[in-house]
Amino acid sequence: MPPPNLTHDSSLLIIGAGTWGCSTALHLARRGYKHITVLDPYPVPSPIAAGNDINKIVEYSDNNNNQDDPISFAFHATSKAAMHGWRNDPVFAPYFHETGSIIAGHTPDTIQYVREHELFPSESDYVKLESARDFRATMPEGVLTGEFPGWKGWWRKDGGAGWAHARKALVSAFEEARRLGVTFITGTPSGEVVSLVYDDNNDDDNSKDVIGAKTADGTIHRAEHTILAAGASSDLLLNFKKQLRPTAWTLAHIRMTPDEAKLYKNLPVLFNVAKGFFMEPDEDRHELKICDEHPGYCNWVRDPDPDHPGQKRSIPFSKHQIPLEAESRVRDFLHDTMPHLADRPLVFARICWDADTPDRCFLIDRHPEHPSLLLAAGASGHGYMQIPGIGGFVADALEGTLHRTVRYAFRWRPETAVDRDWGDTQGRFDGPNRVMDFQDIGKDGWTAIRYDE
Ligand SMILES: Cc1cc2nc3c(=O)[nH]c(=O)nc-3n(C[C@H](O)[C@H](O)[C@H](O)COP(=O)(O)OP(=O)(O)OC[C@H]3O[C@@H](n4cnc5c(N)ncnc54)[C@H](O)[C@@H]3O)c2cc1C
């Protein structure tokens, strides 16, 4: 079934006003599409959006050593477009801090992993960090006070790496899209999509096209083209044939004093691939975010969907607390790097969901059986840094002009998910070195933080 004609007057519906949904709305509006509606159960920034965060890592290298690999080619293409936006687009540039980054490991395996997989274009572009003293010297005196036991790292001082104020850039994309005429319907029930709507005029279930989406208030939003960009929750709205694994990570904040916030300014990102990472405190509330690193948590339940009864499935849920074991990992990271902060109370924490594809490559393609449905999902833990540019790739996919190799890498590819190993750590380390299950965390196994608004 060919996709319906696309003109600037076509009705376009985007499900999800998160990182990719807002980027897509912005790019489509800039291309002149006049009838774009975005649905989300929460006002922007949604408290469950992965992109609603005080900071995210941004990285890019001009050189791609592996141009022959379609996934590497495609990721390089989106990252290049993103970096152009971070540096030049007034919607995003104010929120980008090109402060450099440090990438590290602390065991022979993780150090080897960093050397083989994380240094772009080559090791010689980095300053090698061999001792605690080397690490401490990367930041003003008094920031890094730890012993860095076993750590070895590589410091990228030049451009191409740093961090972005994630929430502010997300809101900026939303505001610009709205200024250009995009309609946002947010809040529950009017913005909460409960199902896609299929064309009832066709009796064959497999070739029924999608003609829009239904929201929790019962409204049917009809559209000529529907774009599913609901992050990890996309998996609840369509059978992705195991291509998406909703997986959560954990983040925690501690509060810094105004003087500490001044000292902790313009820092490179410090990232140990098996322990966690931090960036400078946010400028408004002086909160320092720490993410502990691990292969992620799923929430395994038996599938409630009557179409595949009893199958094992990870179902996202929202929680502004983290498991106590994650708090311990956060404190362990602080002990290694900044022991003077290691016992400070947490003032905020949450679990944060994303969706992993089997190869951690994005999924941006029309659905083969529902040609008016375009999927923009599977951000696989590295989709935030793409916000300035990813909507342009979604727009290209809609218009049928996506670069051939990128299109191949981002294609609908259920063949890669047959007999999927749900426990695959996908190149991530630490914690117990396996994907964990929220079902194993008892009700007393969570933090009990009262966030002071
Ligand atoms: C702890 C953590 C740290 C990370 N760090 C980084 C990093 O440093 N750098 C990086 O590049 N990436 C990072 N990521 C990954 C990145 O945040 C995600 O890949 C990216 O934000 C995903 O964007 P998205 O638009 O797919 O999803 P989201 O930003 O989560 O947006 C999904 C939207 O869909 C909406 N939605 C949900 N259900 C419905 C529904 N039924 N109807 C309508 N709308 C719905 C939600 O409210 C939300 O607004 C991190 C992720 C986590 C969890």
Ligand as a Chemical Component Dictionary entry (heavy atoms), coordinates in Angstrom:
data_LIG
# 
_chem_comp.id                   LIG 
_chem_comp.type                 NON-POLYMER 
_chem_comp.pdbx_formal_charge   0 
_chem_comp.three_letter_code    LIG 
# 
loop_
_chem_comp_atom.comp_id 
_chem_comp_atom.atom_id 
_chem_comp_atom.alt_atom_id 
_chem_comp_atom.type_symbol 
_chem_comp_atom.charge 
_chem_comp_atom.model_Cartn_x 
_chem_comp_atom.model_Cartn_y 
_chem_comp_atom.model_Cartn_z 
_chem_comp_atom.pdbx_ordinal 
LIG C1  C1  C 0 19.165 8.347  32.889 1  
LIG C2  C2  C 0 19.344 8.619  31.411 2  
LIG C3  C3  C 0 20.453 9.350  30.981 3  
LIG C4  C4  C 0 20.623 9.613  29.620 4  
LIG N1  N1  N 0 21.704 10.338 29.229 5  
LIG C5  C5  C 0 21.840 10.666 27.923 6  
LIG C6  C6  C 0 22.914 11.503 27.520 7  
LIG O1  O1  O 0 23.737 11.928 28.359 8  
LIG N2  N2  N 0 22.993 11.849 26.204 9  
LIG C7  C7  C 0 22.076 11.384 25.271 10 
LIG O2  O2  O 0 22.188 11.715 24.102 11 
LIG N3  N3  N 0 21.049 10.594 25.642 12 
LIG C8  C8  C 0 20.913 10.227 26.932 13 
LIG N4  N4  N 0 19.875 9.449  27.326 14 
LIG C9  C9  C 0 18.937 8.948  26.302 15 
LIG C10 C10 C 0 17.953 10.029 25.877 16 
LIG O3  O3  O 0 17.441 10.717 26.992 17 
LIG C11 C11 C 0 16.829 9.382  25.079 18 
LIG O4  O4  O 0 17.398 8.557  24.065 19 
LIG C12 C12 C 0 15.935 10.411 24.389 20 
LIG O5  O5  O 0 15.611 11.468 25.267 21 
LIG C13 C13 C 0 14.656 9.703  23.911 22 
LIG O6  O6  O 0 13.809 10.638 23.278 23 
LIG P1  P1  P 0 12.309 10.233 22.901 24 
LIG O7  O7  O 0 11.682 11.395 22.262 25 
LIG O8  O8  O 0 12.316 8.929  22.193 26 
LIG O9  O9  O 0 11.602 9.933  24.306 27 
LIG P2  P2  P 0 11.161 10.954 25.456 28 
LIG O10 O10 O 0 12.034 12.145 25.542 29 
LIG O11 O11 O 0 11.033 10.099 26.677 30 
LIG O12 O12 O 0 9.717  11.443 24.995 31 
LIG C14 C14 C 0 8.607  10.588 24.958 32 
LIG C15 C15 C 0 7.348  11.454 25.076 33 
LIG O13 O13 O 0 6.218  10.620 24.815 34 
LIG C16 C16 C 0 5.188  11.001 25.709 35 
LIG N5  N5  N 0 4.225  9.909  25.832 36 
LIG C17 C17 C 0 4.318  8.794  26.591 37 
LIG N6  N6  N 0 3.184  8.075  26.466 38 
LIG C18 C18 C 0 2.365  8.742  25.602 39 
LIG C19 C19 C 0 1.069  8.510  25.113 40 
LIG N7  N7  N 0 0.350  7.436  25.480 41 
LIG N8  N8  N 0 0.509  9.430  24.268 42 
LIG C20 C20 C 0 1.231  10.520 23.881 43 
LIG N9  N9  N 0 2.472  10.779 24.319 44 
LIG C21 C21 C 0 3.031  9.902  25.182 45 
LIG C22 C22 C 0 5.941  11.308 27.009 46 
LIG O14 O14 O 0 5.150  12.085 27.910 47 
LIG C23 C23 C 0 7.152  12.052 26.473 48 
LIG O15 O15 O 0 6.919  13.432 26.384 49 
LIG C24 C24 C 0 19.682 9.145  28.673 50 
LIG C25 C25 C 0 18.569 8.414  29.098 51 
LIG C26 C26 C 0 18.397 8.137  30.449 52 
LIG C27 C27 C 0 17.203 7.353  30.852 53 
# 
loop_
_chem_comp_bond.comp_id 
_chem_comp_bond.atom_id_1 
_chem_comp_bond.atom_id_2 
_chem_comp_bond.value_order 
_chem_comp_bond.pdbx_ordinal 
LIG C1  C2  SING 1  
LIG C2  C3  SING 2  
LIG C2  C26 DOUB 3  
LIG C3  C4  DOUB 4  
LIG C4  N1  SING 5  
LIG C4  C24 SING 6  
LIG N1  C5  DOUB 7  
LIG C5  C6  SING 8  
LIG C5  C8  SING 9  
LIG C6  O1  DOUB 10 
LIG C6  N2  SING 11 
LIG N2  C7  SING 12 
LIG C7  O2  DOUB 13 
LIG C7  N3  SING 14 
LIG N3  C8  DOUB 15 
LIG C8  N4  SING 16 
LIG N4  C9  SING 17 
LIG N4  C24 SING 18 
LIG C9  C10 SING 19 
LIG C10 O3  SING 20 
LIG C10 C11 SING 21 
LIG C11 O4  SING 22 
LIG C11 C12 SING 23 
LIG C12 O5  SING 24 
LIG C12 C13 SING 25 
LIG C13 O6  SING 26 
LIG O6  P1  SING 27 
LIG P1  O7  DOUB 28 
LIG P1  O8  SING 29 
LIG P1  O9  SING 30 
LIG O9  P2  SING 31 
LIG P2  O10 DOUB 32 
LIG P2  O11 SING 33 
LIG P2  O12 SING 34 
LIG O12 C14 SING 35 
LIG C14 C15 SING 36 
LIG C15 O13 SING 37 
LIG C15 C23 SING 38 
LIG O13 C16 SING 39 
LIG C16 N5  SING 40 
LIG C16 C22 SING 41 
LIG N5  C17 SING 42 
LIG N5  C21 SING 43 
LIG C17 N6  DOUB 44 
LIG N6  C18 SING 45 
LIG C18 C19 SING 46 
LIG C18 C21 DOUB 47 
LIG C19 N7  SING 48 
LIG C19 N8  DOUB 49 
LIG N8  C20 SING 50 
LIG C20 N9  DOUB 51 
LIG N9  C21 SING 52 
LIG C22 O14 SING 53 
LIG C22 C23 SING 54 
LIG C23 O15 SING 55 
LIG C24 C25 DOUB 56 
LIG C25 C26 SING 57 
LIG C26 C27 SING 58 
# 
